[in-house]
């Protein structure tokens, strides 16, 4: 039995969605973030040394990292589903976006989250103006332009084809869902980029996505 070690409001929601798309049986072990730090609880370290989510166990096999989990599940149980044929342009785009989602797209979004918190966090009165000035400078000169560049790039990609790998929905779209949901929640993704907003609407309407939400429970990205 596949077990998803599921942290609330996290990337592990994508794993539930993938399992629902594949129609595979699975169980969920739930973990809650610390309400003050928003970090995963220490119990996750018993599953994987870094104590991060997502993590799955499949018998004696332990797999961490979203992209690695996607590849493991498709290689083991996919039977050719949700992945283009090898050697095709679609397969090359599939591989690219599977890894781009965490390797490139999430980096400026995470930086924005950190610097937003620097700007808003309590601090001694003589430190706060300096911290806020630094945070605003980094956000304005680097992070926000980087996010805009990524969103413009992705908007152009979906203007050329309905899904990230090509004409068919694939696991690359599942992987790409998290950075785009994060961008819509806290980084200015809106109707000015209609292809990305349409992508979010289409994935949210998929029956497997809805089933994953029912199994996983409330899902609200950090803001």
ZIVENHU-V550611 format. One line per field, one symbol per residue. ss: DSSP state (H for helix, E for strand, - for the rest). psi: psi as a letter, one per 30 degrees, with the letter a starting at -180 (. if undefined). burial: b if it has 9 or more other ideal C-beta (glycine too) atoms within 8 Angstrom, else e. A space follows every 10 residues. Layout:
BEGIN
ss = ???
psi = ???
burial = ???
END
This chain:
BEGIN
ss = -EEEEEE--- -HHHHHHHHH HH---EEEEE E--------- -HHHHH---- ----EEEE-- EEEE-HHHHH HHHHHHHH-- --------HH HHHHHHHHHH HHHHHHHHHH HHHHHHHHHH ----HHHHHH HHHHHHHHHH HHHHHHHHHH HHHHHHHHHH ---------- HHHHHHHHHH HHHHHH---- ---HHHHHHH HHHH--HHHH HHHHHH---- ---
psi = kkkjjjkkhl ffeeeeeeee efhkkllkkk kklkfefgll lfffffekff hlklklkjbf kkklkeeeee eeeeeefehf lgklkkglee eeeeeefefe eeeeefefee eeeefeeeef kklkefeeee eeeeeeeeee feeeeeeeee eeeeeeefff lflefbfkkl feeeefeeee eeeeegggka ffieeeeeee eeeffkeeee eeeeefakjj kk.
burial = ebbbbbbbbb bbbbbbbbbb bbeeebebee bebbeeeeeb beebbeebee bbbbbbbbee ebbbebbbbb bbbbeeebee ebbbeeeeeb bebbeebbbb bbeebbbbbe bbbebbebbe eeeeeeebee bbebbbebbe eebbebbbeb bbebbebbee eebbbbeeeb bbbbbbbbbb bbbbbbbebe eebebbbbbb eebeebebbb bbbebbeebe bee
END
